[in-house]
Amino acid sequence: MRWLEVNSSKPLKGKIRAPGSKNSSLALLAACCLADEPVHISNIPDISDIKVVLQILSSIGAVYEKTNGTYIVDPRPIHSAEIDTKLSSSFRAAYYFAGALLAKHRRVSIGYPGGDNFVSRPIDQHIKGLKALGARAEMHSDHYLLEADTLNGAEIFFDVVTCGATVNVMLAAVLANGKTTLYNAAKDPEVVDTAVMLNRMGAKIYGAGTDTIRIQGVRQLGGCDHTCSPDRLISGAYLIGAGISGSTVTVKDVIPEHLQPCISKLTEIGLSFEQTENSITAHGEGRIRATRIRTGKYPMFESDFQQPVTVLLLKALGRSTISDRIYPKRFNHCDQLNRMGADITVRNGIARINSHRRLTGTWVHAGDIRAGTALVLAGLMAEGTTRITGVEHIERGYEDIVRDFRLLGADISLLTGDGLRERDTSISGI
């Protein structure tokens, strides 16, 4: 057993670098399968989900190495598109291998999405889009099979806005015959990041970042050099941390534009910000105000921010409400916060947060990455010691959450079942 131990800390302050985006990295590494030459990608985070993706690449024959922080992926030796169901079902974004491998290998076997346990991950829009390009699908109990004699461009209307399906179909369409148009496409920065790399490889993708993406199929793709975009979700959590601790935190190596939906809501709540071309400084010394939040797809306030912002709203005067229309069951963290003394009720995808309740440290469990972030932030403002299990979920998104929060002044450690610290992370030289 492993757990995080968080003690009430002095206000967070200082500067921290944004890591590479987890969600971009998962798509970028899968996209390498489309190339006929090695692909060089830098700024890939060292997290557990990435390790599984690398295992998948190795299992189907791809060769990779890491040199000076850059992954060099050579897809030419790929000899199979049969992906181990245990590997592919251990995290959500393994489905990107469906689009990437189908385009070149015409047959893919892959397990259903796994990962966060707050909700099942439907893939109906993925299947709809791939079928429109000419794929045939067979759904089995633990995996699904996709086959296509040839892929042909099509006009595809997504029933809902979905980042995963937008990227997946885009991966398949770049090598399809003719023109593909995706309507009601996701606008997420991760979609743009993937399109930018594919275009550097020789694809012809237009309109990424808008709700209509046009793709002119090409015969083949080559290698390229690409830098993964920074992780806006982890960066936003650090900014929220400034409000929770009433302090000033600067996040460097970030793209401020990607965080504007979060910044706008945090400004409404009471934080103030300074921005440069590649940094954001959050000032959280002001009074925290109650608010209403309705999550939505980018560029709205996203579901990934609602869990850490729930902790911030515990400081507000009055009742706040958060309606999560994307994942209405994503409120397991509220039960854990209530164990610490919060007063939050959840019904029909809406959390009602009553403020000014004193939090006390206790044992709590993180069921996903963002819930883990929320519980760490709650531990910093609680009296006593908070012990957080479910570390494996947190490690899916953070390279080293202990190192990062210690850098900002937090009193946090990772312990094992014998009560000893698993590692005593040094932050000197960071």
C-alpha positions as CSV (number, residue, x, y, z in Angstrom):
1,M,0.0,0.0,0.0
2,R,1.2,3.5,-0.9
3,W,-0.3,6.8,0.1
4,L,0.4,10.5,0.1
5,E,0.7,12.3,3.4
6,V,-0.2,16.0,3.3
7,N,0.1,18.3,6.3
8,S,-1.3,21.8,6.8
9,S,1.3,24.0,5.1
10,K,2.3,27.6,4.8
11,P,0.9,29.4,1.7
12,L,2.1,28.0,-1.6
13,K,4.4,30.3,-3.5
14,G,7.1,30.3,-6.1
15,K,7.5,29.3,-9.7
16,I,6.9,26.0,-11.4
17,R,7.2,24.7,-15.0
18,A,4.3,23.2,-16.8
19,P,5.0,19.6,-17.9
20,G,4.2,18.3,-21.3
21,S,0.5,17.6,-21.9
22,K,-0.6,14.1,-21.0
23,N,-3.6,14.2,-23.4
24,S,-1.5,15.5,-26.3
25,S,1.3,13.0,-25.7
26,L,-1.0,10.0,-25.9
27,A,-2.2,11.1,-29.3
28,L,1.2,12.1,-30.6
29,L,2.8,8.8,-29.7
30,A,0.0,6.8,-31.4
31,A,0.3,9.1,-34.5
32,C,3.9,8.0,-35.0
33,C,2.5,4.7,-36.3
34,L,1.4,6.5,-39.4
35,A,4.9,7.5,-40.5
36,D,7.4,5.8,-42.8
37,E,10.3,7.4,-41.0
38,P,11.3,8.0,-37.4
39,V,9.5,10.8,-35.5
40,H,11.2,12.9,-32.9
41,I,8.9,14.2,-30.0
42,S,10.1,16.3,-27.0
43,N,8.4,17.4,-23.8
44,I,6.7,14.1,-23.3
45,P,5.9,13.7,-19.5
46,D,7.3,10.7,-17.6
47,I,4.0,9.4,-16.3
48,S,2.4,5.9,-16.0
49,D,0.0,6.3,-19.0
50,I,3.0,7.1,-21.2
51,K,4.8,4.0,-20.0
52,V,1.8,1.9,-21.1
53,V,1.8,3.6,-24.5
54,L,5.4,2.8,-25.0
55,Q,4.7,-0.8,-24.0
56,I,2.0,-1.0,-26.7
57,L,4.4,0.5,-29.3
58,S,7.0,-2.1,-28.4
59,S,4.5,-5.0,-28.4
60,I,3.5,-4.3,-32.0
61,G,7.1,-3.9,-33.2
62,A,7.8,-0.2,-33.1
63,V,11.3,0.8,-31.8
64,Y,11.9,3.8,-29.6
65,E,14.6,5.5,-27.6
66,K,14.9,8.5,-25.4
67,T,17.8,10.9,-26.0
68,N,18.2,14.2,-24.1
69,G,14.6,14.3,-23.3
70,T,13.4,13.6,-26.8
71,Y,11.6,10.3,-27.8
72,I,12.6,9.0,-31.2
73,V,9.9,6.5,-32.4
74,D,10.6,4.4,-35.5
75,P,7.3,2.8,-36.7
76,R,8.8,0.9,-39.7
77,P,9.3,-2.4,-37.8
78,I,5.6,-2.6,-36.8
79,H,4.5,-6.1,-37.6
80,S,1.2,-6.4,-35.8
81,A,-2.0,-4.4,-35.0
82,E,-3.2,-6.9,-32.4
83,I,-2.9,-4.9,-29.1
84,D,-3.0,-6.7,-25.8
85,T,-6.3,-6.1,-24.2
86,K,-4.8,-5.7,-20.7
87,L,-2.5,-2.9,-21.9
88,S,-5.1,-1.1,-24.0
89,S,-7.8,-1.3,-21.3
90,S,-5.6,0.1,-18.6
91,F,-6.1,3.7,-19.8
92,R,-8.5,5.7,-21.9
93,A,-6.5,6.9,-24.9
94,A,-5.3,3.5,-26.2
95,Y,-8.2,4.0,-28.7
96,Y,-5.9,6.3,-30.7
97,F,-4.1,3.2,-32.0
98,A,-7.3,2.2,-33.7
99,G,-7.3,5.2,-36.1
100,A,-3.5,5.2,-36.5
101,L,-3.1,1.5,-37.2
102,L,-6.2,1.1,-39.3
103,A,-5.0,3.7,-41.8
104,K,-1.9,1.6,-42.6
105,H,-2.5,-2.0,-41.5
106,R,-6.2,-2.3,-42.3
107,R,-7.0,-4.5,-39.3
108,V,-6.8,-3.6,-35.6
109,S,-7.8,-5.5,-32.5
110,I,-7.9,-3.4,-29.3
111,G,-9.5,-3.5,-25.8
112,Y,-12.1,-1.1,-24.6
113,P,-11.0,2.2,-22.9
114,G,-10.1,2.1,-19.2
115,G,-8.4,4.5,-16.8
116,D,-10.4,6.9,-14.6
117,N,-13.1,5.1,-12.7
118,F,-15.6,7.9,-12.4
119,V,-17.4,7.0,-15.6
120,S,-17.3,4.6,-18.6
121,R,-15.8,6.0,-21.7
122,P,-18.2,5.5,-24.7
123,I,-16.6,5.0,-28.1
124,D,-19.7,5.2,-30.3
125,Q,-18.5,8.4,-32.0
126,H,-15.1,6.8,-32.8
127,I,-16.8,3.8,-34.4
128,K,-19.3,6.0,-36.3
129,G,-16.5,8.1,-37.8
130,L,-14.3,5.1,-38.7
131,K,-17.2,3.3,-40.3
132,A,-17.9,6.4,-42.4
133,L,-14.4,6.1,-43.8
134,G,-15.1,2.5,-44.7
135,A,-14.2,0.4,-41.7
136,R,-16.1,-2.6,-40.5
137,A,-16.4,-3.1,-36.7
138,E,-17.0,-6.2,-34.6
139,M,-17.7,-5.7,-30.9
140,H,-16.6,-8.5,-28.5
141,S,-16.8,-8.8,-24.7
142,D,-13.3,-7.5,-24.0
143,H,-12.2,-6.0,-27.2
144,Y,-13.3,-4.7,-30.6
145,L,-12.0,-5.5,-34.1
146,L,-11.8,-3.0,-36.9
147,E,-11.1,-3.9,-40.6
148,A,-11.0,-2.0,-43.8
149,D,-10.0,-3.0,-47.3
150,T,-9.6,0.7,-48.1
151,L,-10.4,4.0,-46.4
152,N,-12.2,6.7,-48.4
153,G,-12.8,10.3,-47.4
154,A,-16.3,11.2,-46.1
155,E,-18.4,14.0,-44.5
156,I,-18.8,13.1,-40.8
157,F,-21.1,14.8,-38.3
158,F,-20.3,14.1,-34.7
159,D,-23.4,13.8,-32.6
160,V,-21.6,15.3,-29.6
161,V,-18.3,17.3,-29.3
162,T,-15.6,14.7,-28.5
163,C,-11.9,15.3,-28.4
164,G,-11.0,11.6,-28.5
165,A,-13.2,10.8,-31.5
166,T,-12.1,14.0,-33.4
167,V,-8.4,13.0,-33.0
168,N,-9.0,9.3,-33.7
169,V,-10.9,9.9,-37.0
170,M,-8.4,12.5,-38.0
171,L,-5.6,10.0,-37.6
172,A,-7.4,7.5,-39.9
173,A,-8.4,10.2,-42.4
174,V,-4.9,11.5,-43.2
175,L,-4.1,8.4,-45.2
176,A,-7.6,7.9,-46.6
177,N,-8.4,8.5,-50.3
178,G,-9.9,11.9,-51.0
179,K,-11.2,14.5,-48.7
180,T,-12.7,14.1,-45.2
181,T,-14.7,16.8,-43.4
182,L,-15.4,16.6,-39.7
183,Y,-18.3,18.7,-38.5
184,N,-19.0,19.5,-34.8
185,A,-15.3,18.7,-34.2
186,A,-13.6,19.3,-30.8
187,K,-11.6,22.6,-30.6
188,D,-9.3,21.4,-27.8
189,P,-5.6,22.5,-27.9
190,E,-4.7,18.8,-28.0
191,V,-6.6,18.4,-31.3
192,V,-4.5,21.3,-32.7
193,D,-1.3,19.9,-31.3
194,T,-1.9,16.6,-33.0
195,A,-2.9,18.3,-36.3
196,V,0.3,20.4,-36.2
197,M,2.5,17.3,-35.8
198,L,0.6,15.4,-38.6
199,N,1.0,18.4,-40.9
200,R,4.8,18.4,-40.2
201,M,4.8,14.8,-41.2
202,G,3.2,15.7,-44.5
203,A,-0.6,15.5,-43.8
204,K,-3.0,18.1,-45.2
205,I,-5.2,19.2,-42.3
206,Y,-7.1,22.5,-42.3
207,G,-9.3,24.1,-39.6
208,A,-8.0,22.3,-36.5
209,G,-9.1,24.4,-33.5
210,T,-12.5,25.2,-35.2
211,D,-15.6,23.1,-35.3
212,T,-15.0,22.1,-38.9
213,I,-11.8,20.2,-39.9
214,R,-11.0,19.4,-43.5
215,I,-8.5,16.7,-44.3
216,Q,-7.1,15.9,-47.7
217,G,-5.7,12.4,-47.7
218,V,-2.1,11.8,-48.7
219,R,-0.3,8.6,-49.8
220,Q,2.3,8.5,-47.0
221,L,3.7,10.4,-44.1
222,G,7.3,11.0,-43.2
223,G,9.1,11.8,-39.9
224,C,9.4,15.2,-38.2
225,D,10.6,17.0,-35.1
226,H,7.8,18.2,-32.7
227,T,7.5,19.6,-29.2
228,C,4.4,18.5,-27.2
229,S,2.3,21.4,-25.9
230,P,2.3,22.1,-22.2
231,D,-0.3,20.6,-19.9
232,R,-3.0,23.2,-19.3
233,L,-4.9,21.0,-16.8
234,I,-2.1,20.6,-14.4
235,S,-1.1,24.2,-14.9
236,G,-4.7,25.3,-14.0
237,A,-4.5,23.2,-10.8
238,Y,-1.4,25.2,-9.7
239,L,-3.2,28.4,-10.3
240,I,-6.2,27.2,-8.3
241,G,-3.7,26.3,-5.5
242,A,-2.7,30.0,-5.3
243,G,-6.3,30.8,-4.4
244,I,-6.6,28.0,-1.9
245,S,-3.5,29.1,0.0
246,G,-4.0,32.8,-0.5
247,S,-0.7,33.3,-2.2
248,T,1.1,33.9,-5.5
249,V,2.1,31.2,-7.8
250,T,3.7,31.5,-11.3
251,V,3.4,28.7,-13.9
252,K,6.1,28.9,-16.6
253,D,6.4,27.4,-20.0
254,V,2.7,27.5,-20.5
255,I,0.5,28.8,-23.3
256,P,-1.8,31.3,-21.6
257,E,-4.4,31.2,-24.3
258,H,-5.1,27.6,-23.5
259,L,-6.1,28.5,-20.0
260,Q,-8.4,31.5,-20.6
261,P,-11.6,29.6,-19.8
262,C,-10.2,28.7,-16.4
263,I,-8.7,32.1,-15.8
264,S,-12.0,33.8,-16.6
265,K,-13.8,31.8,-14.0
266,L,-11.1,32.1,-11.4
267,T,-11.1,35.9,-11.9
268,E,-14.8,35.9,-11.2
269,I,-14.2,33.9,-8.0
270,G,-11.6,36.5,-6.8
271,L,-8.1,35.7,-8.1
272,S,-6.1,38.1,-10.2
273,F,-3.6,37.3,-12.9
274,E,-0.5,38.6,-14.7
275,Q,0.4,37.0,-18.1
276,T,3.4,37.0,-20.4
277,E,3.8,35.1,-23.7
278,N,4.7,31.9,-21.8
279,S,3.8,32.4,-18.1
280,I,0.9,33.0,-15.9
281,T,1.1,34.4,-12.3
282,A,-1.9,33.9,-10.1
283,H,-2.6,36.1,-7.1
284,G,-4.9,34.5,-4.6
285,E,-4.8,36.9,-1.7
286,G,-8.2,38.4,-2.4
287,R,-11.6,37.4,-1.0
288,I,-13.0,34.2,-2.5
289,R,-16.5,34.6,-3.9
290,A,-19.2,32.0,-4.3
291,T,-20.2,31.3,-7.9
292,R,-22.0,29.0,-10.3
293,I,-20.2,26.8,-12.7
294,R,-21.4,24.8,-15.6
295,T,-18.8,22.6,-17.3
296,G,-18.6,22.2,-21.0
297,K,-16.3,21.3,-23.8
298,Y,-13.3,23.6,-24.6
299,P,-13.4,26.6,-24.8
300,M,-15.9,26.4,-21.9
301,F,-14.9,25.7,-18.3
302,E,-13.9,22.1,-18.5
303,S,-14.8,19.1,-16.3
304,D,-11.1,18.5,-15.5
305,F,-11.0,21.8,-13.5
306,Q,-14.2,21.3,-11.5
307,Q,-12.6,19.0,-8.9
308,P,-9.8,21.3,-7.7
309,V,-12.0,24.3,-8.0
310,T,-14.5,22.6,-5.6
311,V,-11.8,22.9,-2.9
312,L,-11.3,26.6,-3.7
313,L,-15.0,27.3,-3.3
314,L,-14.9,25.8,0.2
315,K,-13.3,29.2,1.1
316,A,-16.1,31.3,-0.4
317,L,-18.8,33.1,1.5
318,G,-22.1,31.6,0.5
319,R,-23.2,28.6,-1.5
320,S,-21.6,27.6,-4.8
321,T,-23.0,25.2,-7.4
322,I,-21.1,23.1,-10.0
323,S,-23.1,21.4,-12.7
324,D,-21.0,18.9,-14.7
325,R,-22.8,18.3,-17.9
326,I,-19.9,16.4,-19.4
327,Y,-19.3,13.8,-16.7
328,P,-22.3,14.0,-14.2
329,K,-20.9,11.2,-12.1
330,R,-17.5,12.9,-11.6
331,F,-18.2,13.9,-8.0
332,N,-16.6,11.1,-6.0
333,H,-14.2,13.6,-4.6
334,C,-17.1,15.4,-2.8
335,D,-17.7,12.3,-0.6
336,Q,-14.0,12.4,0.3
337,L,-14.1,16.1,1.0
338,N,-17.1,15.6,3.2
339,R,-15.1,13.0,5.2
340,M,-12.7,15.9,5.9
341,G,-15.5,18.2,7.1
342,A,-16.8,19.8,4.0
343,D,-20.6,20.3,3.5
344,I,-21.3,19.3,-0.1
345,T,-24.4,17.7,-1.5
346,V,-24.5,16.1,-5.0
347,R,-27.7,15.2,-6.9
348,N,-28.3,14.7,-10.6
349,G,-24.8,15.9,-11.7
350,I,-24.9,19.1,-9.6
351,A,-22.8,19.7,-6.5
352,R,-23.9,22.3,-4.0
353,I,-21.0,23.6,-1.9
354,N,-21.6,25.2,1.4
355,S,-18.6,27.2,2.5
356,H,-16.6,28.0,5.6
357,R,-16.5,24.6,7.0
358,R,-13.2,23.7,8.8
359,L,-11.4,20.7,7.2
360,T,-9.7,18.1,9.3
361,G,-7.1,15.6,7.9
362,T,-8.2,12.0,7.6
363,W,-7.8,9.0,5.3
364,V,-9.3,9.7,1.8
365,H,-9.1,8.0,-1.6
366,A,-8.3,9.5,-5.0
367,G,-10.4,7.8,-7.7
368,D,-8.8,9.7,-10.7
369,I,-6.1,12.2,-11.4
370,R,-8.1,15.4,-10.8
371,A,-9.7,14.1,-7.7
372,G,-6.2,13.4,-6.4
373,T,-5.2,17.0,-7.1
374,A,-8.3,18.2,-5.2
375,L,-7.5,16.1,-2.2
376,V,-3.9,17.3,-2.1
377,L,-5.1,20.9,-2.2
378,A,-7.6,20.1,0.5
379,G,-4.9,18.6,2.7
380,L,-2.9,21.8,2.5
381,M,-5.7,23.8,4.1
382,A,-6.9,21.1,6.5
383,E,-5.9,20.8,10.2
384,G,-3.7,17.9,10.9
385,T,-2.6,15.2,8.4
386,T,-4.4,14.0,5.4
387,R,-3.5,10.6,4.0
388,I,-4.5,10.0,0.3
389,T,-4.7,6.5,-1.2
390,G,-5.2,5.8,-4.9
391,V,-1.7,7.1,-5.7
392,E,-1.7,5.0,-8.9
393,H,-4.4,7.3,-10.3
394,I,-2.5,10.4,-9.5
395,E,0.6,9.0,-11.2
396,R,-1.3,8.7,-14.4
397,G,-1.0,12.5,-14.8
398,Y,1.9,13.7,-12.6
399,E,5.5,12.8,-13.0
400,D,6.2,13.5,-9.3
401,I,3.4,15.3,-7.4
402,V,5.5,15.3,-4.2
403,R,8.4,17.0,-6.0
404,D,6.1,19.6,-7.6
405,F,4.2,20.6,-4.5
406,R,7.3,20.7,-2.4
407,L,8.8,23.1,-4.8
408,L,5.9,25.4,-4.0
409,G,6.4,24.9,-0.3
410,A,3.9,22.1,0.5
411,D,4.5,19.6,3.3
412,I,3.8,16.4,1.4
413,S,5.4,13.0,1.3
414,L,4.9,9.6,-0.4
415,L,4.8,6.7,2.0
416,T,4.6,2.9,1.7
417,G,2.9,0.2,3.8
418,D,5.7,0.1,6.4
419,G,5.2,3.8,7.1
420,L,8.5,4.8,5.5
421,R,8.9,7.4,2.8
422,E,9.1,5.8,-0.6
423,R,11.4,8.5,-1.8
424,D,12.7,11.8,-0.3
425,T,12.5,13.9,-3.4
426,S,15.2,16.7,-3.6
427,I,14.1,19.9,-5.3
428,S,17.5,21.4,-5.4
429,G,18.4,22.6,-8.9
430,I,14.9,22.5,-10.3
